[in-house]
Amino acid sequence: MYAISLGDDGAQLRPLEPWHAEEFLAHLDRGRDHINEHIPFGSKATGVDSAREVLQRYADMRAADSGSLHGVWLDGKLVGGVLFRIFDTSTGVCEIGCWLEPAGTGRGLVTRACRVLIDWAVLERGMHRVEWHAASGNTASIKVAARLGLTREGVLRESFPWRGIRQDYEIWAVLAPEWRAARARDTNSDL
């Protein structure tokens, strides 16, 4: 399988698969309150079997080319991940997302990992549109979308009920020509 370096700090992007169920559950348990503050990601993974079911669902999506899950490891410890929640090759549209436990925050891990995912989606798979959906109150997620160069396209007002409150959800996106142009500028500025 792959292990993609995310920089000089020992961070790696690797597949997150059903056989990681125990490690995934331990990671969720370490950061459950933080991870679930704005979204219910992993909330159904409360034991090894249910953690394996979450991971298997994404493994099945990967096999069907409709989504995938990737872990972010820091110094050999799973601290978060990124995913294609939706990957629709027929329309050329995908949606990426992320989560981190507190030990992984403030290091730029999600931004670096999402660059890898967007590069792959646009440059390798030919996706035309990459979306990012985030609760308006999730300022960390909104900041990542902005750092990645995505454009805020709108707000779905009170569209997502979570923890007894209807959340506003922001839609951010980047189109393939915009991503390619930004990556070309990045490459030219490195020269």
URKA-V609771 format. One record per residue. N is the residue number from 1. RES is the residue in one letter. SS is DSSP state (H for helix, E for strand, C for the rest). PSI is psi in whole degrees, 0 to 359 (* if undefined). Layout:
n=(N N)
res=(RES RES)
ss=(SS SS)
psi=(PSI PSI)
This chain:
n=(1 2 3 4 5 6 7 8 9 10 11 12 13 14 15 16 17 18 19 20 21 22 23 24 25 26 27 28 29 30 31 32 33 34 35 36 37 38 39 40 41 42 43 44 45 46 47 48 49 50 51 52 53 54 55 56 57 58 59 60 61 62 63 64 65 66 67 68 69 70 71 72 73 74 75 76 77 78 79 80 81 82 83 84 85 86 87 88 89 90 91 92 93 94 95 96 97 98 99 100 101 102 103 104 105 106 107 108 109 110 111 112 113 114 115 116 117 118 119 120 121 122 123 124 125 126 127 128 129 130 131 132 133 134 135 136 137 138 139 140 141 142 143 144 145 146 147 148 149 150 151 152 153 154 155 156 157 158 159 160 161 162 163 164 165 166 167 168 169 170 171 172 173 174 175 176 177 178 179 180 181 182 183 184 185 186 187 188 189 190 191)
res=(M Y A I S L G D D G A Q L R P L E P W H A E E F L A H L D R G R D H I N E H I P F G S K A T G V D S A R E V L Q R Y A D M R A A D S G S L H G V W L D G K L V G G V L F R I F D T S T G V C E I G C W L E P A G T G R G L V T R A C R V L I D W A V L E R G M H R V E W H A A S G N T A S I K V A A R L G L T R E G V L R E S F P W R G I R Q D Y E I W A V L A P E W R A A R A R D T N S D L)
ss=(C C E E E C C C C C E E E E E C C H H H H H H H H H H H H H H H H H H C C C C C C C C C C C C H H H H H H H H H H H H H H H H C C C C E E E E E E E C C E E E E E E E E E E E E C C C C E E E E E E E E C H H H C C C C H H H H H H H H H H H H H H H H C C C C E E E E E E E C C C H H H H H H H H H C C C E E E E E E E E E E E E C C E E E E E E E E E E E H H H H H H H H H H H H H H H C)
psi=(179 155 109 123 137 13 190 3 12 6 141 149 124 162 146 108 168 326 352 12 314 317 319 315 315 319 312 319 324 326 17 312 318 312 319 12 319 342 157 23 127 4 337 351 90 355 173 318 315 329 318 323 318 312 323 322 317 328 321 320 319 316 328 1 40 5 172 162 136 129 151 118 139 118 43 4 129 120 355 199 173 158 157 101 324 137 98 96 336 328 347 27 135 161 127 158 178 167 154 147 162 326 341 356 157 15 357 14 315 318 313 317 320 328 319 314 315 318 311 314 315 309 328 318 351 23 145 329 129 122 156 121 132 142 138 331 351 76 327 316 318 319 323 313 317 316 327 350 16 156 133 118 338 179 129 102 131 46 345 109 125 126 41 6 135 117 140 140 126 143 121 153 160 139 153 313 325 318 315 318 317 319 324 319 318 316 316 327 341 344 *)
